[in-house]
Amino acid sequence: MATDTIERTRAQLAVWREYVAAAGEQGDPYAVLLGAPENPYPLYEQIRARGPVSRSALGTWLVPDHALAGKVLRDRRFGVRMVSGERAPQSVEFDNSMLGMDPPDHSRLRKLTIHAINPGRMESWRPRIERFCDELLDRVLAGPARFNFMTAFAQQLPMYVIGELIGVPREHQPEMFALTRRMMHLVDGEPSLELVEDVSRSTAQMHAIFADIIARRRADPGEDLVSDLLPALAEEHLSMAELVPLLAFLTLGGVETTVNLIANALHLMLEHPDQWSAFRDDPSLAPAVIQETLRFETPTQQYRRVVQEELEIGGVTLPVDSQLAILAGAANRDPGVYPDPERFDVFRPRSRELLSFSLGIHFCLGAALARLEGEVALAAVADRLPDVRRIGPIRRRKSYIIRGMLQFPVAVR
């Protein structure tokens, strides 16, 4: 990064931090939310009380309402890039990945990848996921009785699965997971210049690994996503400048969401022993456990959208390039949709759609896989670690976007 760019970025981040701090001191709930409090849900209720759409003192429009959030996520007049080409200093960019693209490029890349991870094809992965779970739980049972569930199991399983699906050799998987952790730190609390630079370095390292994997698959194709995408590369429907970031994004998304879904689910079940007991007796409740976890503690708490043309929502006219925060964590607890929303209940009747994987053209490609991994993982833990219990305080990630844990101490005997 050039010296002038470094200094400009440092100045922008400093101004932004001061701006957020001042707004928080004046009582703006969204500014306080950006400080990643332990419990964001009271802040969501403060925002909800202001109406289905309201404006933060920071300039961001906030959508906590379930119905309106769903409409925005499906409306193609809302994109992920600013029309002006500018970007906010605190925003996260994943260049050339679907996360940072609008149509038509987003549609083209999604069409190339969706066949590999569609819901119908994912069910065939169940035996492999069960095998991975057994391998990990064999290690757990052979090790100390007390351990961090995050590092021993929740963080391991998704890397195995996404690594096999994409085509990451087993020897690269630990390094790849470490890189995803470094890249995701950019959304954990306040960004700093040092953090931005480390994310840039880790992204470059991940891209180098994928360039090597692509070269290997060209010489020896396999049954994985990299090999599936090689014809599109050869026919120039896809460029290397797009393929490498695409694979990095799919790895990042495939690991992070599922890690937190699995851990959040177990934590909530242990906090509700009657429901944990019912699940141990009836593993067919696994889909209900995952569904309620996604509602109650959705791993991705908010999405960013940008107005592409002047429009009106919720009685408010928004100009081009207005930025919106779609508060999925609030929408999934909307009392107008979910009765008694602050109660965790795996027996809750399945009602309207959740916003836990977004909606519309940016609906998470790996949603079916994440659900399947969560269901298999929880059933395996209930079967092989039926007496697992939490033995100390958890430590949450300092993030206003990701709802997850770093430390989840448990014991099994």
Phi, psi and omega in degrees: 000127182297154184301317181294324177293320179299311182294322179295317179295318180299317180294318179297316180294321179296317179296317180298316179299318178296320180297314180295316181299317180296318179295321178295319179296332180273003173094013179287118185295328180290322177297319177295322179299323180294345175279004177056063177292159180303319182236103182278348192293323174299326177293321177300321181291325175297318179293318180299324181295342180275354177120172182295336173215132180213165184251129175287157174298342178278353179099348180279136175273135188248133181235097177265349185283130184300309184295314182291322178299317178298321178296317181297314183296333180270345187274119183286358174281356174249125180241194179248351178245149178282139181299324182289344183088352178281171173211151179290146183298335182268356184285156181255127181248132171240086187302135175066011173258162182299331180300327183253021182240148170251167174301150009271345183297320178301315182297320181296313181292322180296319181297326180288333187254340190295332182294331185284335184230036177283157185306320181297319181287330184296326182301331178292347179275351184308311181301322180292320178296320177298320179295316178300318179300316180297319179299314181293319181287332172300316179295317180301312183289338178272351184256198181299151181291335179249134183200167176271112183300331181298306185282332183279331185221301189301322181279340185277313187303309182299328179292320175302311187292308182292329177297315177293319183295314183281323182113030178275118179304147184305325182291338179270346189295318177300317179295320181297319179295318179300323179291322178296324179296317180294319181293322182286346178297342180294337178257008178265093177077209185281128177287150174233164179299319181297322179292316178301317180293321179293321176298320178298318179293317182292325176297317179297321178295317179296319179298322179294319178298316181291327176298321178292318180296319178299318179298320179296316183290330175298322180281329184212081182299151178229197178258078182206172185295321179302312180296322179298329184271352181299320177299321178296326178291316181294325182271004176064027170277351184211137179258161176299325180294341176262321185295314183297310176297328178298314179295322178296317180296316180296324177294313181300309181293321182291333180272306191298311182299317186286322176308309185285329176297313181297312183291318178300320181297313180295318180301313181295321180294320179291334176284347180231076188302331178294322179286325176297318179297318179296322180291319178300324180283337185218084182299345178293351176283356185308313179300324179291323178297314181293319179300313182289326175296316178299326178284311191282321181225064184300130183300323178254111190275338179203158178234151179254134174227154183233133180290126182267340176208151183304133183205174181236132173222141176054030180080010181240134176269126182247128177283167177304141178075009170297138181257136180240143170252113177274108188273085182298323179298329176278316182299324180286354174239027179291117183295342177285348181244321184242105177303140180050057190294340182276003179257127175277122186210106181289349178265007178300133177301135179291121184243229187288169185299150173270161176255015187293338177242022185067190178210174177073208186291341179260016175304135187304123179299326185263019183302314181296321179293317180299315178299314181298314178300317180298315181296313181295317182298313182294322178295321180293318179296316180297325182283316188260341177233056187297335183256017179302141180214151176282139185238007180190177181292143174279160173235117183276158172291142179273078185215139175268354179257314184261127177257100184200184184235155171257323179237128178218082185285128180225166174225151182240357177195000000 
